[in-house]
Amino acid sequence: MEKENLIAFWMAHGFLLSKGNFELEDVGNEVWNELYLRSFFQEIEVKSGKTYFKMHDLIHDLATSLFSASTSSSSIRQIYVKKHIDMISIGFVEVVSSYSPSLLKRFVSLRVLNLSNLELKQLPSSIGDIVHLRYLDLSGNKIRSLPKRLCKLQNLQTLDLHNCYSLSCLPKKKSKLDSLRNLLLDGCPLTSMPPRIELLTCLKSLGCFVIGKRKGYQLGELKNLNLYGSISITHLERVKKDMDAKEANLSAKANLRSLSMSWDFDGPHRYKSEVLEALKPHPNLKYLDIIGFGGIHLPDWINHSVLEKVVSIKIEGCTYCSDLPPFGELPCLESLAIYKGSTEVEYIEEDDVHYRRRRFPSLRKLLIWDFPNMKGLLKKEGEEQFPVLEEMTIYWCPMFVFPTLSSVKNLKFMGARQMQQVSTPYLILALLLPSALAITMKLHSHKRRSKALQISNT
């Protein structure tokens, strides 16, 4: 289960109380941490900034036993609709095997409704009659649009629409959802946002923001929102001035952990580096993606003072950037992936000044894909560079010559003109290193077919 979802459930049922100046999300996080320390949760895993966990079996059995097996529909607070499951009722939670619009009329006290992955193509307008509803999960459905009466749910706190691949727009009067805190839109092919998102002053999670061309649809709508978690900002090619970019106020969003910024690959390449420079995030950021940027320089804020806590960076399709920023000075960077770069880039770091310093101190995973003239990692090697690198993937970099890095245990290589570029140091290492070393090499042929050679030593 996802930690943020559980906290949203707690809020929906009114289990969390305000505590001074703390947001309810912060209170929920404290409660979750306390339960974790008391072994209520186990198998904790963090992926892309999100925390996943399982409830201990004994705790699950205890919680189930505390509720009566029978209850009236008027006291049901939470409904899950799941396919091929018999109806189950435990306390104030009910699981049903099918969904119909009439189902909603039976439960007047409903707080949480989960209709995810049911292949629904539309939602009845009667959804607006469930006045106490606070959590609505419609993720994974085939819905094309939402009924206008959805905006009558003034107590709604969470609206989960992620992976609704047919949903192209949202109701324009969504600003009436005064209590909305989480609007999850990951994976939705939205063409525009509803106007005046800034009026949703309680909003804390916004999966994505599609920049529009008119006032009320632009980056300034994010200015006063205290966003948590992750956000993907798309169609940045529509931002023409750095002052417009500064309106997003990203540098003040201390609770934002993951940020993705993308430009339309097919759009005109007239992007100014100043726009991206003005989108400097807060130093608490941990995950950063920059996709399709058409400027000639990546921002100066990619340095150790601004991105001091970043653990993962992905740069994709920035084909006009003639050089790369100093990734090696980022103290916490564990994963670096760069795709489809400029023909002018020959090394990840070109500056000779840094070669005596400790570079990439925390990097464990490196992926370089489609840099035609990339010759190597660093222009001048030093003794304390890539000290903990374990996995390296190099695809379609025909000029690349591998350094000898004893820490690497997994090497994937495709698109070499000559096998000798990789075979000499690493075939020897495969025989000599006591630790496991796996090497996968794919040799590029003229017809773009490949054959693979894998060597492992355990």
C-alpha positions in Angstrom: 0.0 0.0 0.0 1.1 3.6 -0.7 1.8 5.7 2.4 0.2 8.8 1.0 -3.0 6.9 0.1 -3.3 5.6 3.7 -2.9 9.1 5.1 -5.6 10.3 2.6 -7.9 7.6 3.9 -7.3 8.7 7.5 -8.2 12.3 6.5 -11.4 11.1 4.7 -12.6 9.4 7.8 -11.8 12.3 10.1 -9.1 10.3 12.0 -6.6 13.1 11.9 -7.0 16.3 13.9 -5.3 19.7 13.3 -2.2 20.3 15.3 -1.0 23.9 15.5 0.4 25.1 12.1 0.9 21.6 10.8 -1.0 20.5 7.7 -3.1 17.4 8.1 -0.6 15.6 5.7 2.2 16.4 8.2 0.1 15.1 11.1 -0.6 11.9 9.2 3.0 11.5 8.4 3.9 11.7 12.1 1.2 9.1 13.0 2.4 6.8 10.2 6.0 7.1 11.5 4.9 6.3 15.0 3.0 3.2 13.9 6.0 2.1 11.8 8.3 2.4 14.9 5.8 0.2 16.7 6.1 -2.5 14.0 2.6 -2.0 12.6 4.1 -1.8 9.1 6.8 -3.8 7.3 8.6 -4.3 4.0 9.1 -0.6 3.4 10.1 0.4 -0.1 10.7 3.8 -1.7 10.1 4.2 -5.4 10.3 7.5 -7.3 9.7 9.4 -4.1 6.7 7.3 -2.9 6.7 5.0 0.1 5.1 1.6 -0.1 4.6 -0.8 2.7 2.6 -3.8 4.0 0.7 -4.2 7.2 1.9 -6.9 9.6 -0.3 -10.0 9.4 -1.0 -10.0 13.1 -2.0 -6.3 13.1 -4.3 -7.0 10.1 -6.0 -9.9 11.9 -6.4 -7.8 15.0 -7.9 -4.9 13.2 -10.4 -7.2 11.4 -11.5 -8.8 14.6 -12.4 -5.5 16.2 -15.2 -4.9 13.7 -18.6 -6.6 13.6 -19.3 -8.7 10.5 -22.8 -7.1 10.1 -23.7 -3.5 9.6 -26.4 -1.4 8.1 -26.0 0.4 4.8 -26.6 3.7 6.6 -23.4 3.3 8.6 -21.1 2.2 5.7 -18.4 4.8 5.2 -16.2 3.1 2.6 -16.9 1.0 -0.5 -14.6 -0.9 -2.7 -16.0 -2.2 -6.0 -13.9 -5.2 -7.1 -14.6 -7.7 -9.9 -15.3 -11.3 -9.1 -15.5 -10.8 -5.4 -18.4 -11.7 -3.2 -19.9 -8.9 -1.1 -18.0 -8.5 2.2 -18.9 -6.2 5.0 -16.5 -5.4 7.9 -17.4 -2.6 10.2 -17.8 0.6 8.2 -16.1 -0.9 5.0 -17.9 -2.8 2.3 -16.5 -4.6 -0.7 -18.9 -5.4 -3.5 -18.5 -7.3 -6.7 -20.3 -5.0 -9.2 -21.2 -1.4 -9.7 -24.4 0.3 -10.8 -25.6 3.9 -10.3 -28.3 2.7 -7.9 -25.6 1.4 -5.6 -24.7 4.9 -4.5 -28.2 5.7 -3.3 -28.0 3.1 -0.5 -25.1 4.6 1.3 -25.9 8.0 2.7 -22.9 8.3 4.9 -20.3 7.3 2.4 -16.8 8.9 2.8 -14.6 6.8 0.6 -15.6 5.3 -2.8 -13.2 3.2 -4.8 -14.3 2.5 -8.4 -10.8 1.9 -9.9 -10.0 -0.4 -12.8 -13.6 -1.2 -13.7 -13.4 -0.2 -17.3 -16.1 2.5 -16.7 -16.7 4.8 -19.6 -18.8 7.3 -17.8 -19.7 8.4 -14.3 -23.4 9.1 -13.5 -24.3 12.7 -12.5 -25.8 11.3 -9.3 -22.3 11.1 -8.0 -22.9 14.8 -7.0 -25.6 13.6 -4.5 -23.1 11.8 -2.2 -22.5 15.0 -0.2 -20.3 13.5 2.5 -17.9 11.9 0.0 -14.2 12.8 0.7 -12.2 10.3 -1.3 -13.1 9.2 -4.9 -10.9 6.8 -6.8 -11.6 6.5 -10.5 -8.1 5.5 -11.6 -7.6 3.1 -14.5 -11.0 3.6 -16.1 -12.0 4.5 -19.7 -13.8 7.7 -18.7 -13.6 10.5 -21.3 -15.1 13.3 -19.3 -16.5 13.9 -15.8 -20.0 15.0 -15.0 -20.4 18.7 -14.1 -22.3 17.7 -10.9 -19.0 16.2 -9.5 -18.2 19.8 -8.6 -21.0 19.7 -6.0 -18.9 17.5 -3.8 -17.7 20.3 -1.6 -16.3 17.9 1.0 -14.2 16.0 -1.5 -10.5 15.9 -0.4 -9.0 13.3 -2.9 -9.9 12.8 -6.5 -7.7 10.0 -8.0 -7.8 9.9 -11.8 -4.4 8.5 -12.6 -4.1 6.2 -15.6 -7.4 7.3 -17.0 -5.9 7.2 -20.5 -9.1 8.5 -22.3 -9.6 11.5 -20.0 -8.7 14.6 -22.0 -10.4 17.4 -19.9 -11.7 18.2 -16.5 -14.9 20.2 -15.5 -14.2 23.9 -15.8 -16.0 24.7 -12.4 -13.6 22.5 -10.4 -12.7 25.6 -8.4 -15.9 24.9 -6.4 -14.3 21.9 -4.8 -13.1 24.0 -1.8 -11.8 21.0 0.2 -9.9 19.3 -2.5 -6.4 18.4 -1.3 -5.2 15.7 -3.8 -5.9 15.8 -7.5 -4.0 12.8 -9.0 -3.7 13.0 -12.7 -0.6 10.9 -13.6 -1.1 9.2 -17.0 -4.0 11.3 -18.1 -3.6 12.8 -21.6 -5.0 16.1 -20.6 -5.0 18.9 -23.3 -5.6 21.6 -20.7 -6.3 22.2 -17.0 -9.5 23.6 -15.6 -9.1 27.4 -15.2 -8.0 29.1 -12.0 -6.5 26.1 -10.2 -5.0 28.6 -7.8 -8.5 28.9 -6.2 -8.1 25.4 -4.9 -6.2 26.8 -1.9 -6.3 23.5 0.0 -4.6 21.6 -2.8 -1.5 19.7 -1.8 -1.0 17.0 -4.5 -1.3 17.8 -8.2 0.0 14.9 -10.3 0.5 17.1 -13.4 0.0 20.6 -14.7 -0.6 21.3 -18.4 0.4 24.8 -19.2 -2.2 26.7 -21.3 -1.9 29.7 -23.6 -4.5 31.9 -21.9 -4.6 33.7 -18.5 -6.0 31.3 -15.8 -4.2 28.3 -17.4 -0.6 29.4 -17.0 2.2 28.7 -14.6 1.2 31.5 -12.2 -1.7 29.3 -11.1 0.9 27.3 -9.0 2.3 30.3 -7.3 0.4 30.1 -3.9 -0.1 26.4 -3.8 1.8 24.5 -1.1 2.3 21.4 -3.1 3.5 18.1 -1.7 4.9 14.9 -3.3 5.4 15.0 -7.1 4.3 17.1 -10.1 4.8 16.9 -13.8 4.7 20.3 -15.7 4.1 19.8 -19.4 4.1 22.1 -22.5 6.7 24.4 -21.2 7.3 25.6 -24.8 4.3 27.8 -24.1 6.2 29.9 -21.6 8.0 32.6 -23.5 9.5 34.8 -20.7 11.5 34.0 -17.6 9.2 36.2 -15.5 6.3 34.0 -16.4 8.3 31.0 -15.3 9.1 32.6 -12.0 5.4 32.9 -11.3 5.3 29.2 -10.5 7.4 29.9 -7.4 9.0 26.5 -7.4 11.9 27.6 -5.2 9.4 28.1 -2.3 7.8 24.7 -2.5 9.7 22.9 0.3 7.4 19.9 0.4 7.8 19.0 -3.3 10.0 15.9 -3.7 9.7 15.0 -7.3 9.6 17.4 -10.3 9.3 16.6 -14.0 9.4 19.4 -16.6 8.8 18.8 -20.3 8.6 20.6 -23.6 6.8 19.3 -26.6 9.2 17.4 -28.8 7.4 18.4 -31.9 7.1 22.1 -31.0 9.2 25.0 -32.4 12.8 25.1 -30.9 12.7 28.6 -29.7 13.1 27.9 -26.0 15.2 30.2 -23.9 17.5 28.9 -21.2 16.3 31.7 -19.0 12.9 30.0 -18.7 14.4 26.8 -17.3 16.8 28.9 -15.1 13.7 30.6 -13.6 12.2 27.2 -12.6 14.7 26.6 -9.9 13.3 24.1 -7.3 13.6 24.1 -3.5 16.7 22.3 -2.1 14.5 19.6 -0.6 13.8 18.2 -4.1 14.9 14.5 -4.5 13.8 13.5 -8.0 14.3 15.7 -11.2 13.4 15.0 -14.8 14.0 17.5 -17.7 12.5 16.3 -21.0 12.7 17.9 -24.5 14.4 21.2 -23.4 15.5 23.0 -26.6 17.9 25.6 -25.0 21.7 25.5 -25.5 22.5 25.3 -21.7 21.0 23.4 -18.8 20.4 25.6 -15.8 23.1 26.8 -13.4 21.0 25.6 -10.4 22.0 22.0 -11.2 24.8 22.2 -8.5 25.5 21.0 -5.0 24.0 24.0 -3.2 20.5 23.7 -4.8 20.3 20.0 -5.5 22.0 18.9 -2.4 19.4 16.2 -1.6 18.6 15.0 -5.1 19.0 11.2 -5.5 17.8 10.7 -9.1 18.1 12.8 -12.3 16.9 12.1 -15.8 17.7 14.4 -18.8 16.1 13.4 -22.1 16.0 14.9 -25.6 18.0 18.0 -24.8 19.7 17.8 -28.2 20.8 21.4 -28.3 22.7 21.5 -25.0 26.4 21.6 -25.9 27.6 20.6 -22.5 26.3 18.9 -19.3 26.1 20.4 -15.8 28.5 19.3 -13.0 26.5 16.2 -11.9 29.6 14.9 -10.2 29.4 17.4 -7.4 25.9 16.4 -6.3 26.5 14.6 -2.9 23.4 12.4 -2.8 22.9 11.5 -6.5 22.4 7.8 -6.8 20.9 7.4 -10.3 21.7 9.4 -13.4 20.1 8.8 -16.8 20.8 10.9 -19.9 19.1 10.2 -23.3 19.4 11.6 -26.8 22.1 14.3 -26.3 24.0 16.7 -28.4 26.7 15.7 -30.9 28.9 18.3 -29.1 29.0 16.4 -25.8 32.1 14.2 -25.5 32.2 13.6 -21.8 29.8 13.7 -18.8 32.2 16.2 -17.3 34.7 18.1 -19.5 36.3 20.4 -16.9 39.8 19.4 -16.0 39.6 21.5 -12.8 37.6 18.8 -11.0 39.6 15.8 -11.8 41.4 15.7 -8.4 38.2 16.1 -6.4 35.9 13.3 -5.3 33.3 13.0 -8.1 30.0 11.2 -8.1 30.4 10.0 -4.5 27.0 8.3 -4.2 26.2 7.3 -7.8 25.2 3.7 -8.1 23.3 3.6 -11.4 24.4 5.3 -14.7 22.6 5.2 -18.0 23.8 7.0 -21.2 21.7 6.5 -24.3 22.3 7.9 -27.8 25.2 10.3 -27.5 26.8 9.9 -30.9 30.2 11.5 -30.0 30.4 10.6 -26.3 34.0 9.4 -25.7 33.9 8.6 -22.0 32.8 9.5 -18.5 35.4 12.1 -17.5 37.9 13.9 -19.7 40.6 13.3 -17.1 40.3 10.4 -14.6 41.0 10.6 -10.9 41.4 8.2 -8.1 38.1 9.0 -6.3 35.6 9.1 -9.1 32.6 6.8 -9.2 33.6 5.0 -6.0 30.3 3.1 -5.6 29.0 2.8 -9.2 27.5 -0.7 -9.5 25.4 -0.6 -12.7 26.3 1.1 -16.0 24.2 1.0 -19.2 25.7 2.5 -22.4 23.5 2.4 -25.5 24.2 3.8 -29.0 27.3 5.7 -28.0 29.7 4.3 -30.7 32.7 6.4 -29.7 32.5 5.5 -26.0 35.6 4.0 -24.4 35.1 2.4 -21.0 37.3 3.3 -18.0 38.2 0.6 -15.5 35.9 0.9 -12.5 36.3 -2.0 -10.1 33.0 -1.2 -8.3 30.9 -2.0 -11.4 29.0 -5.3 -11.1 26.5 -5.0 -13.9 27.4 -3.6 -17.3 25.1 -3.3 -20.4 26.4 -2.1 -23.6 24.8 -1.8 -27.1 25.7 0.0 -30.3 29.5 -0.4 -30.3 31.4 -0.2 -33.6 34.2 -2.4 -32.1 33.9 -5.0 -29.4 37.4 -4.1 -28.2 36.1 -0.8 -26.8 34.5 -2.7 -23.9 36.0 -6.2 -23.9 39.5 -5.7 -22.8 39.2 -4.2 -19.3 35.9 -5.9 -18.4 36.6 -9.4 -19.7 39.7 -9.4 -17.5 37.7 -8.0 -14.5 35.1 -10.8 -15.0 37.8 -13.3 -14.3 39.6 -11.5 -11.5 37.0 -9.7 -9.4 35.8 -11.7 -6.3 32.4 -9.8 -6.5 29.7 -10.7 -9.0 30.2 -9.0 -12.4 27.7 -9.3 -15.2 28.4 -7.9 -18.6 25.9 -7.7 -21.5 27.2 -6.5 -24.8 25.2 -6.0 -28.0 27.2 -5.4 -31.1 25.6 -3.0 -33.7 25.3 -4.3 -37.3 24.5 -2.3 -40.4 20.9 -3.6 -40.4 20.5 -2.5 -36.8 20.4 -6.1 -35.6 22.2 -7.1 -32.6 23.7 -10.1 -30.8 24.3 -10.2 -27.1 27.1 -11.7 -25.1 26.7 -12.0 -21.3 29.5 -12.8 -18.9 29.0 -13.3 -15.2 31.3 -14.3 -12.4 29.7 -15.3 -9.1 
